[in-house]
Amino acid sequence: MKDFIPVVVSLIAVLALVLLISKRFNLSSRYERKPRELNTWSALDHGIDPTVEEKS
């Protein structure tokens, strides 16, 4: 039982350190999706044929 206490304390310390570092560097926002811009690559998603030029 005495061997179990240091393991639990060190796990809590490591988890607290990981949480503090992740909040400071804001790592989760790196993987969030940004709104898509309409370009020739994403135009097909909206049913627009990028090979046809618009005539103004």
C-alpha positions as CSV (number, residue, x, y, z in Angstrom):
1,M,0.0,0.0,0.0
2,K,2.9,2.4,0.7
3,D,4.3,1.8,-2.8
4,F,0.9,2.8,-4.3
5,I,0.9,6.3,-2.8
6,P,4.0,7.7,-4.6
7,V,2.6,6.4,-7.9
8,V,-0.7,8.1,-7.4
9,V,1.0,11.4,-6.3
10,S,3.3,11.3,-9.3
11,L,0.4,10.6,-11.7
12,I,-1.5,13.6,-10.3
13,A,1.6,15.8,-10.7
14,V,2.1,14.7,-14.3
15,L,-1.5,15.3,-15.2
16,A,-1.5,18.7,-13.6
17,L,1.7,19.6,-15.5
18,V,0.2,18.4,-18.8
19,L,-2.9,20.4,-18.3
20,L,-1.0,23.6,-17.5
21,I,1.3,23.2,-20.5
22,S,-1.6,22.5,-22.9
23,K,-3.5,25.6,-21.7
24,R,-0.5,27.8,-22.0
25,F,0.3,26.8,-25.5
26,N,-3.3,26.3,-26.6
27,L,-2.6,23.1,-28.5
28,S,-6.2,22.1,-29.0
29,S,-7.0,25.2,-31.2
30,R,-4.3,23.9,-33.7
31,Y,-6.7,21.1,-34.8
32,E,-9.9,23.1,-35.0
33,R,-11.4,23.6,-38.5
34,K,-11.4,27.0,-40.0
35,P,-14.2,28.2,-42.4
36,R,-13.4,27.2,-45.9
37,E,-12.7,29.8,-48.6
38,L,-14.2,29.3,-52.0
39,N,-11.3,28.5,-54.3
40,T,-11.0,26.2,-57.3
41,W,-10.3,23.2,-55.1
42,S,-13.4,23.7,-52.9
43,A,-15.7,25.0,-55.7
44,L,-16.8,21.5,-56.7
45,D,-18.2,21.0,-53.2
46,H,-20.7,23.7,-53.9
47,G,-21.5,22.5,-57.4
48,I,-19.4,25.1,-59.3
49,D,-17.4,23.9,-62.2
50,P,-14.0,25.6,-61.8
51,T,-13.0,24.9,-65.4
52,V,-15.8,27.1,-66.8
53,E,-14.8,30.7,-66.8
54,E,-17.4,33.3,-65.9
55,K,-18.2,35.9,-68.5
56,S,-18.9,39.3,-66.9
